[in-house]
Amino acid sequence: MTSAFHEPRGLVLLGSTGSIGTQAIDVIERNRDRFRVKAISAGGGNLEALARQALTLDVEYVGIAADRAAAFEEAFRAEAGRRGAAGDVQVPAWQRAARAHPSFPGSANPEPGRPSTAGCTPP
């Protein structure tokens, strides 16, 4: 009989390229039988590290700042090519489209007086 205790626990790592995120990944990699990372996210300051993590951990989703999504996808393809991997990862479409929408921070067409936290969730 298999109990939930013996199945890997699904995780989402926020800030995966930061110091705490990388330490968490070290622990996860030493305990692959206990943990499965489903998604990672980062602000986008180190796209190459995020791409390496996405491929190494075989995540399904990557959350990235909207204005860095296209650059991340390029870094991911480059890293997958270096590894000879056919890796695939999903960057939620709302992040890719966010810069065109005036209610999102960093939009090319911001609405006057819009608070900086507006649009932090998918529409």
N, C-alpha and C positions, 0 to 999 in steps of 0.2 A: 504494500500500500504506500502510495506517495502522498506525503502531506505538503502543505504550502510551505512549511519550514524548509523542506529540502529543495524547493524550486528557487532559482535565482530571483532575487528581489529586483523589480524594475525601478530604475532611478532616473531622475532628471537633474543634471548638474548646471547650476547657474554660476556664471563667472568661471568657467572651466579653465581659462588660460591664466588666471591669477594665481597667486601663491597658494591660497587655500584650495582652489580648484585642482591645481596640479598635485597637491598632496593627497587630495581625495582620490584622484585617478591612480596614484601609486598604490593606495590601499585597495582599491577596486581591482587593479591588475593582479595583485597578490591573492585575491579572493574571487577569481572568475566564477567559481562554482556557486558563489553566494550572491553575486550582484550582476545585473545586466543594465548597462546604461542605454536608455531609450533615446534621450535627447540631451544636447548640451547647448549652452548659450554663452555669449561673450559680447562685449561692447564693440569689438572689431579692431582693436589696436594691434593685434598680432594674428593676422589672417592665416599665415603659414602654420602657426602652432595650432590654431583652431581646425584647420584642414587635416593636419596630422592626427589630432585627437579624434576627429570624426571618422577617419579611416581606421585607426587603430582600435577604437572602441566599437566600430561598426554600428553607429547610431542611425536612427531613422530620420531624425529631425535635428536641425541646427537653427537656433534663434540668434539673430545678429541684428545690430542696429540697421534700420532701414536704408540709410545712405551707404552702407558697406556690403549689402547683400550681393550685388552683382560682382563686386571685387572678390568677395568670399567664394562665390561659385567658380570664378576663374582660378583662384588659388587651390580650390578643391580639385578641379580637373587637372591642374598641373601636378599636384601631389599624387593623385591617382595614376597619372601617366608615368611619373618617376617610379612608382611602385609596380607598374604593370598591372594595376588593379582595375577592376571594372566597378569600382565603388559608386554608389548613388546615395544621395542624401536630399531630403526635401527642405527647402527654405520656404516657410509659409508665404503664399502669394501676397497676403496683405502687407508683408514687409517690403516686397519688391515694388509694390504700387504706392506705398505710403508717401513717398516724396512728391507725388503728383497731387495728393489730396491736401487741401489747405488746412485741415484741422490737425495734421500731424506735425510734431516738432521737427524743425529742419526742413519743412516743406519749401519747395521753390516758390510757392504762392501762399505765404502764411496769411491768416486772417488777422486783422488788427486787434490787439487786446486779448488775443488767445493765450491762456496760461500755458507755461512750458510743459506741464504734465498732460495736456490734452492729447488724446489719441494714443495713449500708451497701451491700449488693448485693441484687438482686431475690431473692425467696424461690424 
